[in-house]
Amino acid sequence: MARRSPFSLEGRTALVTGANTGIGQGIALALAEAGATIVAAGRSDMGETLGLIEAAGANAVPLQLDLQQPGVAAEAIAGAVAAAGPLDILVNNAGIIRRSDALEFSEADWDEVMNLNLKAAFFLSQAFAKAALAAGRGARIVNIASLLSFQGGIRVASYTASKSGLAGLTKLLACEWAAKGINVNAIAPGYIETNNTQALRADPERSTAILARIPAARWGQPSDIGGAAVFLASDAATYMHGAILPVDGGWLAR
Ligand SMILES: NC(=O)c1ccc[n+]([C@@H]2O[C@H](COP(=O)([O-])OP(=O)(O)OC[C@H]3O[C@@H](n4cnc5c(N)ncnc54)[C@H](OP(=O)(O)O)[C@@H]3O)[C@@H](O)[C@H]2O)c1
């Protein structure tokens, strides 16, 4: 019998939030190509992602949810388990950004970003971990952090606060759950061509300055993030806990 690759996700089930587009779609497809069944969760239609996964010969089910709704986390995990069986992997990818000078930054732009990027990620992780521990299963959580988990940025106060907070939370949960068989790690994507960076790419000055600083000399694509997610979700990363893995074309090395 052929030896199982330590990177294989055959027989595993992954819940990916914000899987309809961008980095979430790239991660969902990469996990599916590595053998996982995907629960593609979010508030928009998942048709495109389901089509890509089916075309790759893998399985996915959609899960409609709005992570801004209070109390949604437990419902989301129960819904995912009902649709696809016990979960092995949670990818906290859904996230938003609001841009404004700090002097003008509104309370609404603070709350919306913090509620999705940080609060929803925490309570989904909590509900996911409870289910994994109750079922006696090991499990993986992959949070999608940011370069602004390490740097300050400009004009994105709540985003920087949320992503710096998510890095801290990744380390805290890793410390609490590592010995219980749950690995918690994060990926810090660099500048990736998605809806999130549309405003930056439309600003010729910002976009030229950003590109000039990227050693790889190009913006990233959602598919560039998939491999790191497969690694962190797989047996190859069994001894990894609390890492924030940059996938940034070399940005932080500069
Ligand atoms: N692009 C980058 O350069 C970059 C860099 C570092 C980190 N990130 C992070 O990567 C993650 C994905 O972002 P992206 O770049 O792929 O941007 P994106 O294309 O805007 O994707 C964001 C995803 O979050 C979902 N979402 C937003 N509000 C939601 C809600 N209330 N409930 C459920 N889902 C919701 C979106 O769904 P809808 O389509 O329905 O809005 C979408 O699927 C985010 O956490 C972002 O902060 C991105």
PDBQT file of the ligand as one rigid body, heavy atoms in Angstrom, charges set to zero:
ROOT
HETATM    1  N1  LIG A 301      -5.988  40.725   0.406  1.00  0.00    +0.000 N 
HETATM    2  C1  LIG A 301      -4.963  40.937   1.183  1.00  0.00    +0.000 C 
HETATM    3  O1  LIG A 301      -3.964  41.529   0.763  1.00  0.00    +0.000 OA
HETATM    4  C2  LIG A 301      -4.965  40.430   2.603  1.00  0.00    +0.000 A 
HETATM    5  C3  LIG A 301      -3.776  40.533   3.316  1.00  0.00    +0.000 A 
HETATM    6  C4  LIG A 301      -3.739  40.059   4.616  1.00  0.00    +0.000 A 
HETATM    7  C5  LIG A 301      -4.859  39.489   5.185  1.00  0.00    +0.000 A 
HETATM    8  N2  LIG A 301      -6.003  39.413   4.464  1.00  0.00    +0.000 N 
HETATM    9  C6  LIG A 301      -7.148  38.775   5.128  1.00  0.00    +0.000 C 
HETATM   10  O2  LIG A 301      -7.597  37.685   4.348  1.00  0.00    +0.000 OA
HETATM   11  C7  LIG A 301      -8.963  37.424   4.661  1.00  0.00    +0.000 C 
HETATM   12  C8  LIG A 301      -9.748  37.321   3.368  1.00  0.00    +0.000 C 
HETATM   13  O3  LIG A 301      -9.758  38.584   2.733  1.00  0.00    +0.000 OA
HETATM   14  P1  LIG A 301      -9.640  38.758   1.159  1.00  0.00    +0.000 P 
HETATM   15  O4  LIG A 301      -8.415  39.535   0.891  1.00  0.00    +0.000 OA
HETATM   16  O5  LIG A 301      -9.857  37.466   0.456  1.00  0.00    +0.000 OA
HETATM   17  O6  LIG A 301     -10.852  39.788   0.922  1.00  0.00    +0.000 OA
HETATM   18  P2  LIG A 301     -12.327  39.581   0.358  1.00  0.00    +0.000 P 
HETATM   19  O7  LIG A 301     -12.239  39.099  -1.045  1.00  0.00    +0.000 OA
HETATM   20  O8  LIG A 301     -12.999  40.872   0.655  1.00  0.00    +0.000 OA
HETATM   21  O9  LIG A 301     -12.932  38.420   1.245  1.00  0.00    +0.000 OA
HETATM   22  C9  LIG A 301     -13.502  38.634   2.519  1.00  0.00    +0.000 C 
HETATM   23  C10 LIG A 301     -14.412  37.470   2.832  1.00  0.00    +0.000 C 
HETATM   24  O10 LIG A 301     -15.036  37.676   4.130  1.00  0.00    +0.000 OA
HETATM   25  C11 LIG A 301     -16.443  37.487   3.958  1.00  0.00    +0.000 C 
HETATM   26  N3  LIG A 301     -17.255  38.220   4.922  1.00  0.00    +0.000 N 
HETATM   27  C12 LIG A 301     -17.306  39.559   5.104  1.00  0.00    +0.000 A 
HETATM   28  N4  LIG A 301     -18.245  39.862   6.038  1.00  0.00    +0.000 NA
HETATM   29  C13 LIG A 301     -18.777  38.672   6.436  1.00  0.00    +0.000 A 
HETATM   30  C14 LIG A 301     -19.798  38.309   7.368  1.00  0.00    +0.000 A 
HETATM   31  N5  LIG A 301     -20.446  39.235   8.083  1.00  0.00    +0.000 N 
HETATM   32  N6  LIG A 301     -20.097  37.009   7.518  1.00  0.00    +0.000 NA
HETATM   33  C15 LIG A 301     -19.460  36.057   6.791  1.00  0.00    +0.000 A 
HETATM   34  N7  LIG A 301     -18.502  36.337   5.891  1.00  0.00    +0.000 NA
HETATM   35  C16 LIG A 301     -18.160  37.628   5.717  1.00  0.00    +0.000 A 
HETATM   36  C17 LIG A 301     -16.686  38.018   2.546  1.00  0.00    +0.000 C 
HETATM   37  O11 LIG A 301     -17.952  37.652   2.084  1.00  0.00    +0.000 OA
HETATM   38  P3  LIG A 301     -18.708  38.608   1.011  1.00  0.00    +0.000 P 
HETATM   39  O12 LIG A 301     -18.063  38.355  -0.311  1.00  0.00    +0.000 OA
HETATM   40  O13 LIG A 301     -20.100  38.153   1.098  1.00  0.00    +0.000 OA
HETATM   41  O14 LIG A 301     -18.507  40.026   1.471  1.00  0.00    +0.000 OA
HETATM   42  C18 LIG A 301     -15.543  37.356   1.812  1.00  0.00    +0.000 C 
HETATM   43  O15 LIG A 301     -15.812  36.010   1.573  1.00  0.00    +0.000 OA
HETATM   44  C19 LIG A 301      -9.423  38.572   5.565  1.00  0.00    +0.000 C 
HETATM   45  O16 LIG A 301      -9.383  38.167   6.911  1.00  0.00    +0.000 OA
HETATM   46  C20 LIG A 301      -8.380  39.639   5.302  1.00  0.00    +0.000 C 
HETATM   47  O17 LIG A 301      -8.236  40.533   6.370  1.00  0.00    +0.000 OA
HETATM   48  C21 LIG A 301      -6.086  39.865   3.188  1.00  0.00    +0.000 A 
ENDROOT
TORSDOF 0
